[in-house]
């Protein structure tokens, strides 16, 4: 017998369901059940509800029945699903997690599902354990022991904090043409050419290129970025020695910012990024003249993310260099074209991390100071 259930929501239930379907992060099934109840309360037919919510008629029927017989919570929640009991108990799952987080057995670089299943058979009373059981339990605990992530963990001490806040304060300053802030860094670029001519794209067919390629050396990219105005400059060189750095600093003073009284340069701790590089390249009077108009501000060690130009280098690679270029002159032409277009459009880095945010988000990493008496 097909019993039809009538849904009549109270105002409080109607408001709760409306809020649930209007926003927030909820399971798709729960949102669909809420939509079914709201539509049924409005008097829509079951067939129309199933069509508009994109569910089967039986789903509409069960949702209405669980609401009328039970309550709103019963209608929105999942019913127990049939199936066998979990093979691993809570303690055994904890043992699996601990094993996956431990060192792999001798002779193996990492744990695999098969190794973990075998280890659990040895450590428990199970006669066998499938790799799928292991995979599901690890997935529930967000574990992938066969994967690793390289990460540089900095030592946040007083020197780290001092350099970080110094750079962040520079970014927060108002633009000053007489005292510009320029971020500087360098990046290598491989010169790679085609062994066979690529096949151009056509309707229904992607462009195709051969997996084999030809190496033609490397070039170095010196990148300048003004922190307060839409300007960047990329200089392509064959090397990245101290002489190349010193010539970049001379270009910054004499060509790019001839009217500036002092240029604040944000840069990393590479050995060639020093005042000594200028004295090794130029005569003492020339090096002194250039350095009088430069003020170096170094980011902390292992904190290149604080250098705004790192973001710009990523944009350069994504927009211009994500292809095979085998000739340094071709590389210069392409980078010059990218540079002109990006400067002309007024593109800037929207830097939002400030000293106050650093103290709020990284407060626990700051050095602990003794309380003043």
C-alpha positions as CSV (number, residue, x, y, z in Angstrom):
1,X,0.0,0.0,0.0
2,X,1.5,3.4,-1.0
3,X,1.0,5.6,2.0
4,X,1.3,9.3,1.2
5,X,2.9,11.4,4.0
6,X,2.0,15.1,4.4
7,X,4.9,17.5,5.4
8,X,4.0,20.5,7.5
9,X,6.9,22.5,8.8
10,X,6.9,24.9,11.7
11,X,8.3,28.3,11.1
12,X,11.5,27.4,13.1
13,X,12.0,24.3,10.9
14,X,11.4,26.2,7.8
15,X,14.0,28.8,8.8
16,X,16.5,26.1,9.6
17,X,16.1,24.4,6.3
18,X,16.2,27.7,4.4
19,X,19.5,28.6,6.1
20,X,20.9,25.1,5.4
21,X,20.3,25.3,1.6
22,X,21.3,29.0,1.3
23,X,24.9,28.7,2.4
24,X,27.6,27.0,4.4
25,X,29.4,23.7,3.9
26,X,27.0,20.7,4.1
27,X,26.9,17.2,2.5
28,X,25.1,17.2,-0.8
29,X,22.6,14.6,0.3
30,X,21.6,16.6,3.4
31,X,21.0,19.7,1.2
32,X,18.8,17.6,-1.2
33,X,16.7,16.3,1.7
34,X,16.2,19.9,2.9
35,X,15.1,20.9,-0.5
36,X,12.7,18.0,-0.6
37,X,11.1,19.0,2.7
38,X,10.8,22.7,1.7
39,X,9.2,21.8,-1.6
40,X,6.8,19.3,0.1
41,X,5.8,21.9,2.7
42,X,5.0,24.3,-0.2
43,X,2.6,21.7,-1.6
44,X,4.6,20.4,-4.6
45,X,3.8,17.0,-6.0
46,X,6.3,14.2,-5.5
47,X,7.0,13.9,-9.2
48,X,7.8,17.6,-9.5
49,X,10.0,17.5,-6.4
50,X,12.0,14.5,-7.8
51,X,12.5,16.3,-11.1
52,X,13.5,19.7,-9.6
53,X,15.9,18.2,-7.0
54,X,17.3,15.5,-9.4
55,X,16.5,12.5,-7.2
56,X,14.4,9.4,-7.5
57,X,10.8,9.2,-6.4
58,X,11.7,6.7,-3.7
59,X,14.1,9.3,-2.1
60,X,11.3,11.8,-1.9
61,X,9.0,9.2,-0.4
62,X,11.6,8.1,2.3
63,X,12.5,11.6,3.3
64,X,8.9,12.6,3.8
65,X,8.1,9.4,5.7
66,X,11.1,9.8,8.0
67,X,10.0,13.4,8.8
68,X,6.4,12.5,9.6
69,X,7.2,9.3,11.6
70,X,10.3,10.8,13.2
71,X,11.4,14.4,13.2
72,X,13.5,16.9,11.2
73,X,16.8,15.5,12.4
74,X,15.8,12.0,11.4
75,X,14.8,13.2,7.9
76,X,18.1,15.0,7.3
77,X,20.5,12.4,8.7
78,X,21.7,9.2,7.1
79,X,20.1,5.9,7.9
80,X,22.3,3.0,9.0
81,X,23.6,1.3,5.9
82,X,23.8,-2.5,5.5
83,X,27.2,-4.1,5.4
84,X,29.7,-6.2,7.3
85,X,31.3,-5.0,10.5
86,X,34.6,-3.1,10.3
87,X,37.5,-5.5,10.2
88,X,39.8,-3.4,12.4
89,X,38.8,-2.4,15.9
90,X,39.6,1.1,17.2
91,X,42.8,-0.1,18.9
92,X,43.9,-1.9,15.7
93,X,43.2,1.2,13.6
94,X,45.4,3.2,16.1
95,X,48.1,0.6,15.7
96,X,47.9,0.9,11.9
97,X,48.2,4.7,12.1
98,X,51.2,4.4,14.4
99,X,52.8,1.8,12.1
100,X,52.3,4.0,9.0
101,X,53.9,6.9,10.8
102,X,56.9,4.9,11.9
103,X,60.1,4.1,9.9
104,X,59.6,1.6,7.1
105,X,61.2,-1.9,7.4
106,X,64.9,-2.4,6.5
107,X,65.6,-2.2,2.8
108,X,62.4,-0.2,2.0
109,X,62.3,3.5,1.4
110,X,58.6,3.9,2.4
111,X,55.6,2.0,3.6
112,X,53.2,0.6,1.0
113,X,49.7,-0.7,1.4
114,X,51.0,-4.3,1.0
115,X,53.7,-3.8,3.6
116,X,51.3,-2.3,6.1
117,X,48.8,-5.1,5.6
118,X,51.6,-7.7,6.2
119,X,52.7,-5.8,9.3
120,X,49.2,-5.7,10.7
121,X,48.8,-9.5,10.2
122,X,52.0,-10.0,12.3
123,X,51.0,-7.5,15.0
124,X,47.3,-8.7,15.4
125,X,45.3,-11.9,15.4
126,X,44.0,-11.4,11.8
127,X,45.0,-14.2,9.4
128,X,44.9,-11.8,6.4
129,X,44.1,-8.2,5.7
130,X,43.4,-6.7,2.3
131,X,45.2,-3.6,0.9
132,X,41.8,-2.0,0.4
133,X,41.0,-2.2,4.1
134,X,44.3,-0.6,4.9
135,X,43.8,2.1,2.2
136,X,40.3,3.0,3.6
137,X,41.5,3.3,7.2
138,X,44.5,5.4,6.2
139,X,42.2,7.7,4.0
140,X,40.0,8.2,7.0
141,X,43.0,9.5,8.9
142,X,44.3,11.5,6.0
143,X,47.5,9.5,5.8
144,X,49.6,8.8,2.7
145,X,52.8,7.2,4.0
146,X,54.2,6.7,0.5
147,X,54.3,10.4,-0.1
148,X,56.8,13.0,1.2
149,X,56.9,16.7,1.1
150,X,60.2,18.6,1.3
151,X,59.9,21.7,3.5
152,X,62.5,24.1,4.8
153,X,61.9,24.7,8.5
154,X,63.4,28.1,9.5
155,X,64.9,28.9,12.9
156,X,62.7,31.8,14.1
157,X,65.0,33.7,16.4
158,X,65.4,37.4,17.1
159,X,67.4,38.0,13.9
160,X,64.7,36.3,11.8
161,X,62.0,38.4,13.3
162,X,64.0,41.6,13.0
163,X,64.6,41.1,9.2
164,X,61.0,40.0,8.6
165,X,59.5,43.1,10.2
166,X,62.1,45.3,8.6
167,X,61.0,44.1,5.1
168,X,57.3,44.2,6.0
169,X,57.6,47.8,7.2
170,X,59.1,48.7,3.9
171,X,56.2,47.2,2.0
172,X,53.7,49.1,4.2
173,X,55.3,52.5,3.6
174,X,53.6,55.1,1.3
175,X,55.2,55.3,-2.2
176,X,58.2,57.7,-2.2
177,X,59.9,58.4,-5.6
178,X,63.0,59.6,-3.9
179,X,63.3,56.5,-1.7
180,X,61.8,53.6,-3.8
181,X,61.6,50.0,-2.6
182,X,62.9,47.5,-5.2
183,X,62.7,43.8,-4.7
184,X,65.5,41.9,-6.4
185,X,66.2,38.2,-7.1
186,X,67.6,35.9,-9.8
187,X,66.4,32.7,-11.3
188,X,68.0,30.2,-13.8
189,X,66.3,29.3,-17.0
190,X,67.1,26.2,-19.1
191,X,67.5,26.7,-22.8
192,X,65.6,23.8,-24.3
193,X,64.9,23.2,-28.0
194,X,62.8,20.8,-30.1
195,X,64.3,17.7,-31.8
196,X,61.3,17.4,-34.1
197,X,58.9,20.1,-35.2
198,X,55.7,20.2,-33.1
199,X,52.4,19.5,-34.9
200,X,50.1,22.5,-34.6
201,X,46.7,22.3,-33.0
202,X,43.6,21.9,-35.2
203,X,39.9,21.5,-34.5
204,X,39.5,18.4,-32.4
205,X,43.2,17.9,-31.9
206,X,45.6,19.3,-29.3
207,X,49.0,20.6,-30.3
208,X,51.5,17.8,-30.1
209,X,55.2,17.9,-29.4
210,X,57.9,15.2,-29.1
211,X,58.9,14.0,-25.6
212,X,62.6,14.2,-26.7
213,X,64.2,17.6,-26.5
214,X,67.7,19.2,-26.9
215,X,69.5,21.1,-24.2
216,X,71.3,24.3,-25.2
217,X,72.7,25.5,-21.9
218,X,71.2,27.9,-19.4
219,X,70.6,31.6,-19.0
220,X,70.2,33.6,-15.8
221,X,67.3,36.0,-15.1
222,X,67.9,39.0,-12.9
223,X,64.5,40.4,-11.9
224,X,63.7,43.8,-10.4
225,X,60.2,44.7,-9.1
226,X,59.1,48.0,-7.6
227,X,57.1,47.3,-4.5
228,X,54.9,50.4,-4.8
229,X,54.3,50.9,-8.5
230,X,53.6,48.8,-11.6
231,X,57.2,48.4,-12.8
232,X,59.4,45.4,-13.3
233,X,62.6,44.8,-15.3
234,X,64.2,41.5,-16.3
235,X,67.8,41.3,-17.3
236,X,69.0,38.1,-19.1
237,X,72.7,37.2,-18.7
238,X,74.9,34.2,-19.3
239,X,76.2,34.0,-15.8
240,X,75.2,35.0,-12.2
241,X,78.5,35.9,-10.8
242,X,79.4,38.7,-8.4
243,X,80.2,40.9,-11.5
244,X,76.7,40.4,-12.9
245,X,75.1,41.4,-9.6
246,X,77.3,44.5,-9.3
247,X,76.3,45.5,-12.9
248,X,72.6,45.1,-12.0
249,X,73.1,47.4,-9.0
250,X,74.8,50.0,-11.2
251,X,71.9,49.8,-13.7
252,X,69.5,50.3,-10.9
253,X,71.2,53.5,-9.8
254,X,72.1,55.0,-13.1
255,X,69.4,53.8,-15.5
256,X,66.3,52.8,-13.7
257,X,66.2,55.2,-10.8
258,X,68.6,58.1,-11.7
259,X,66.5,60.7,-9.7
260,X,66.2,58.7,-6.5
261,X,68.2,59.7,-3.5
262,X,68.4,56.2,-2.0
263,X,67.0,53.0,-3.3
264,X,66.0,50.4,-0.7
265,X,66.7,46.9,-2.2
266,X,65.0,43.8,-0.8
267,X,67.1,40.7,-1.5
268,X,68.1,37.3,-0.2
269,X,71.3,36.0,1.4
270,X,73.1,34.7,-1.7
271,X,76.8,35.1,-1.3
272,X,77.2,37.3,-4.3
273,X,74.4,39.7,-3.0
274,X,76.8,41.9,-1.0
275,X,78.5,45.3,-1.1
276,X,81.8,43.5,-1.6
277,X,80.7,42.3,-5.0
278,X,80.8,46.0,-6.2
279,X,84.3,46.5,-4.9
280,X,85.4,43.3,-6.6
281,X,84.0,44.6,-9.9
282,X,84.5,48.3,-10.0
283,X,87.1,50.7,-8.8
284,X,86.8,51.8,-5.2
285,X,85.4,55.3,-6.0
286,X,82.8,53.9,-8.4
287,X,81.7,51.2,-6.0
288,X,81.4,53.8,-3.2
289,X,79.4,56.1,-5.5
290,X,76.9,53.3,-6.3
291,X,76.6,52.0,-2.7
292,X,75.9,55.5,-1.3
293,X,72.6,55.4,-3.1
294,X,71.7,51.8,-2.2
295,X,70.3,50.4,1.1
296,X,70.3,46.6,1.3
297,X,67.5,44.9,3.3
298,X,67.9,41.2,3.5
299,X,65.0,38.8,4.1
300,X,65.6,36.1,6.8
301,X,67.3,32.9,5.9
302,X,64.8,30.3,4.5
303,X,62.2,33.0,4.0
304,X,62.3,33.8,0.3
305,X,58.5,34.1,0.4
306,X,59.0,37.5,2.0
307,X,60.6,38.8,-1.2
308,X,57.8,40.1,-3.3
309,X,59.7,39.5,-6.5
310,X,59.4,35.7,-6.0
311,X,55.7,36.0,-6.9
312,X,56.6,38.0,-10.0
313,X,59.0,35.3,-11.1
314,X,56.2,32.8,-10.8
315,X,54.0,34.9,-13.0
316,X,56.8,35.3,-15.5
317,X,57.3,31.5,-15.7
318,X,53.6,30.8,-16.0
319,X,52.8,33.5,-18.6
320,X,55.9,33.5,-20.7
321,X,58.4,30.7,-20.0
322,X,56.2,27.7,-19.8
323,X,57.4,26.4,-23.2
324,X,60.6,25.4,-24.9
325,X,63.0,28.2,-25.8
326,X,66.5,27.2,-27.0
327,X,68.1,30.6,-28.0
328,X,69.1,33.3,-25.6
329,X,68.2,36.1,-28.0
330,X,64.8,34.6,-28.5
331,X,64.4,34.4,-24.8
332,X,65.3,38.1,-24.4
333,X,62.8,39.1,-27.1
334,X,60.0,37.1,-25.5
335,X,60.7,38.4,-22.0
336,X,61.0,42.0,-23.2
337,X,57.5,41.6,-24.8
338,X,56.1,40.1,-21.6
339,X,57.7,42.9,-19.6
340,X,56.3,45.7,-21.7
341,X,52.8,44.3,-21.7
342,X,52.7,43.7,-18.0
343,X,54.1,47.2,-17.2
344,X,51.6,48.8,-19.7
345,X,48.6,47.1,-18.0
346,X,49.7,48.4,-14.6
347,X,50.0,45.0,-13.0
348,X,51.1,44.9,-9.4
349,X,51.5,42.5,-6.5
350,X,48.8,42.9,-4.0
351,X,50.8,42.3,-0.8
352,X,48.6,41.8,2.2
353,X,50.9,40.3,4.9
354,X,51.8,43.1,7.4
355,X,53.8,43.3,10.6
356,X,50.6,43.3,12.7
357,X,49.5,40.1,10.9
358,X,52.9,38.5,11.4
359,X,52.7,39.1,15.1
360,X,49.1,37.8,15.3
361,X,49.7,34.7,13.1
362,X,53.2,33.9,14.1
363,X,53.1,35.1,17.7
364,X,53.9,31.6,19.1
365,X,56.9,31.3,16.9
366,X,58.4,34.6,18.1
367,X,61.3,34.4,20.6
368,X,60.2,34.2,24.2
369,X,61.4,37.2,26.1
370,X,61.8,37.6,29.9
371,X,59.1,39.7,31.6
372,X,60.2,43.1,32.6
373,X,60.1,43.7,36.3
